[in-house]
């Protein structure tokens, strides 16, 4: 196909080229390349299970060696909260109080989410805010209202734009946790948590990726809370923000793989998924970067238990990185003094690196070059929790196109589940990915890696979306911790399930890790 002048101007404005957009359309036509998973990573076969003594040693190592390092906590926070409240929006659209009661509605639709929401209503952190609004702003006497009228009004006030508008509030700024004197958002909880393991010399560096339209709200919240949190923690917070770059957007197509156009006949582009954030991560000037999602936080009574494992993962990364850098230095400066078997054992047993079966036949110089190439990569240590039917990717041994086998985090959409063997392997996974990652992004010469060089650019996702009521196809770039880190060296460590506390629906706020002590 050919683009008109207006198309080209829009494409170039985004920092793209017509050729790149045509390549995206070709991916839609050909379909994505599925991952070839060989087997799930399990304990003792790709996943480390640490003893209590080992955990304590690693946490101590981290605390002893973190002081001179520049450590940053990187938190994707660009999402709005609308998906959290999906069943409540559906309730507002379909419930008719003149024809049925809420209880009848719940039974008819078998809406257990709605049932649980109303049962736990007064336990949500925004309960007081909503009821105060109903009484003081709307002038309603909640004590005289019927239960059904109160529940319906409660949801309207909570979600709708003309009232409190929590439905479109950035997820990171929602009321998540209720304390005696204040209500805390995920944004605020990330500050408290960061104080416990990345605060160096009295300063903690945090970076949030946000949507452009949400930046002013995050900055406003920062102004409101930072001085208070600093007073409680004796740690100063240096907070930075970035947006997903427009150059990572992808063109949207219909189910005939033809580009979608809006009402003004402009091409429609969509954000390239969280994989596009490799661009943002690449610009972080740090030695160590912790990655954790915005909604995975806990109340302060659980925080120390969760944070202890951040220190464990950090200690594991620093120990492995120290050994890796020492071997690389020797391989480059004094290859004749290298014990090749010692390096191979380290790579196999501690970094899960599988070398070519023909390695022993290589000439010595090429053996050295080969080992350097395998070791001289960014390193990530990823927490993995036991599979409890939570959504998300899992740890697998994956075979690449060149025959090389490595550890990867694989999403369901990357697997051809029409193939019985691949489906069976995927479903046999014992662990899943909670996005609990610590990254080493400098080499042995203290130079920062260009992370874009370690992306598998063939592992796109194709997702079904909607535009103006019509179904369309959207192309998402290789996931940040999937294809975006495909060629990193990877270590998986088992961590307890209690370290994983995401809030995917509003009812997750009723779980103990999000409830105040009662």
Secondary structure, DSSP 8 states (H G I E B T S, - for coil): ----HHHHHHHHHTT--HHHHHHHHHHHHH-----EEEEE-EETBEEE---HHHHHHHHHHHHHH-TTS-EEEEEE---BSGGGGHHHHHHHHH--TTT--HHHHHHHHT-HHHHHHHHTGGGSTTHHHHHHHHHHTS---TTTS-HHHHHHHHHHHHH-TTTT-GGGSBGGGS--EE-SS-EE-HHHHHHHHHHHHT-BTTEEEEEEE--GGGHHHHHHHHHHHHHHHHHHHS-EEEEEEE---GGG-EE-B-TTS-B-B-TTS-B-EE---GGGGHHHHHT---SEEEEE-TT----HHHHHHHHHHHHHHHHHHHHHHHHHHHHHHHHHH-GGG--HHHHHHHHHHHS-----TTGGGS-HHHHHHHHHHHHSS-EEEEEEEE--S-SS-EEEEEE-TTS-EEEEEE-GGGS-TTSHHHHHHHHT--EEEEEEEEEE-B-TTS-B--GGGG--TT--EEEEEEETTEEEEEEE-S-TTTGGGTTSEEEEEE--GGG----SSGGGGGSGGGS---
